[in-house]
Amino acid sequence: MDSKFMKFALIALALSAPPAAAVEQNCRFIQTKPEREACYKRQEDELATKRKPVAPANDGQTFETLRQMRQDDDAVYRSINNICRGC
């Protein structure tokens, strides 16, 4: 009975552990110091890229798109104002 519970507990623990923790443990067990430090550096870089907000690409199209939308809005407003209200 205890061995079934122990197996279940180990499986539950393995499934609940986040993947980053598994990677961190892999770095801990690297024997040579330069390789271990390189592993930690890769982890830091990956974490930094995940946390960094993605900057929108501004290649001039944003301004052009906004200008076009404004023109479209103006055209709609003009057509709405030309509608006879209760003639």
N, C-alpha and C positions, 0 to 999 in steps of 0.2 A: 504494500500500500504506500509506503513512504517513497519507494523508488519511482512510482508513477507520479506522485505529487512533485517529486524533485525534477523529473523530466519535464513535466508541464511548466513548472516554475522557470526552468532554464530556457525553455522555448519561448515563454512569454517575455522573459527578460531580453532575449536576443531579438525578438521582433519589435520590442518597444524602444530599443536603443537607437538613437538617431545615427544616420550614416556618417556624419562628421566625427562622432565619437569613435567609430570604428576606424576611420582614417587616422585619427590622432593616436589611437592605440598602436596602429601599424608603425607610425613614426617612432613611438617610444621604444619599440623592440628592435630598431635598426642598431647594429652593434657599432659601426664606425661613426665617429663624431661628425665628419664632414657630410656624409650621406644623411645622417639624422637631421642636421641643421638645414640641409637643402630641402628635406622633406617638410620641415616646419615652415620654411620660407615659402614653399609652394602652397602650403595650406593658408598662410597669411595672405598671399596674393589672391588666391581663389575667394577667400572670405571678403577681402576688400572689394573685389569686382562684383560680388553678389550684393554688397551693401551700397555700392556707389549708385546713385540715381542715374538713369539713362537720360542723357541730354538729347533733346529733339534736334534732328538735323535741320539746320537753317541754311538752305542753299538759295535763298531769294524767292522761292516759290511761296513761302508763307505770306509775305507781303502781297504778292500778286494775287494769291487766293483770297486774302481778306479784301483787297480792292475789288475783285470781281464779285464777291458776296455783297459788298456794300452797293455796288451798281445794281445788282439784282434786287436787293431790298428796296432801293430807291424806285425802281421801275414798278414794283408791286405797290408801294405806297402811292405813287402817282395814279395807278389804275384804280386803287380803292377810292381815292379822293374824287375821281371822275364819275363814280357811281351816283346816280340820282337817288337821293334819300327822300322818299315820300313825295315825289313830283306831283 
